[in-house]
Amino acid sequence: MTTVQIMLNSIDKVKNFVNDITRFDSDFDLVSGRYVIDAKSIMGIFSLDLSKPINLSIHSDSDLDQIMETLKPYIIE
């Protein structure tokens, strides 16, 4: 499992993020405080505080390079 911090501070970013990660068969969780939601759930994402960075847990080892490349626009360095 890999964890990165992402920022989804606009509606378009959330929509594009969900479209990007649904292409992968891996599981993704968003962790914000004590809440853990499925990152492929657009409704779940909108239930989080999107003004702050969110931890994304990636449950995959096989596609990790491709996933990280896809997530570049959302990752906070």
Buried (B, 14 or more C-beta within 10 A) or exposed (E): EEEBEBBBEEEEBBEBBBEBBEEBEBBBBBBBEEEEBEBBEBEBBEEBEBEEBBBBBBEBEEBEEEBEEBBEEBEEE
